[in-house]
Amino acid sequence: MPQLDQPTDIQSLFLMHYEALHRYAFTLVKDNDEAKDVVQAVFLQMLEKNIPLHTIEHPKAYLYRSVYNLSINNLKKTELQERHHMLIRKESSYTDTYTPGQDAEEILGLKQQVDRVLDQLPPQCREVFVQSRANQKKYTEIASEMGISVKTVEAHMSKALKLVRQIVRVFIGIICLCFELNG
C-alpha cells in the first residue's frame, strides 16, 4: 500500500526525482548526456515492464539502485568497446606494415588473438569455454564438474563466444583488406 508521501504514478515519480537521479548518474558515468540517458532508460524500463508503483516498497531506493546498475553496465560496455576498438587499431596498424612475402600465419595470428581474448576473460568463464570447445564437454557436464548451474555455464559461454566472434570479424576484415592490397 503506497505511503502518503509516495507518488502514485511514474510521471510524478519522474518529476520528483529526475534531477537528483541525474546528478547521481553523472557522478558515476562522468558524462552529462549519458547520465540523462541512464535516468530516462530507468523510467522507460519501468514503463515497458509495466511495474505497478504500489509493489515497490521504497521507490526512491529502487530508482537509485536502478540508476546505479544501469550506469555500471554502461561503463562496462563502454570499456569493452574501447578495448575492441584499440584491438582493431592495433591490428590495422599491423596490416599497414605488411610487405608481400610475409608468412600468412604471421599476418593472421587468429589463434593467438583468440588466446589473448580468452586470457582477458574471468577465470571461470575461460574454464567453461575451454571445457566446452577444447574438451568438447556438454554444458551439463561442465556445470556438474564446476559446481555451477547450467544457466551459469550458458552465460559464460555467451560472453566468451561474443568476444571471440568480434575478434573473428576483425580478422575477416583484415584478410579482405590484405587481399585487396595484393590483388
Secondary structure by P-SEA (a helix, b strand, c coil): cccccccccaaaaaaacaaaaaaaaaaacccaaaaaaaaaaaaaaaaaacccccccccaaaaaaaaaaaaaaaaaaaaaaaaaaaaaaaaaaaaaaacccccccccccaaaaaaaaaaaaccaaaaaaaaaaccccccaaaaaaaacccaaaaaaaaaaaaaaaaaaaaaaaaaaaaaaaaac
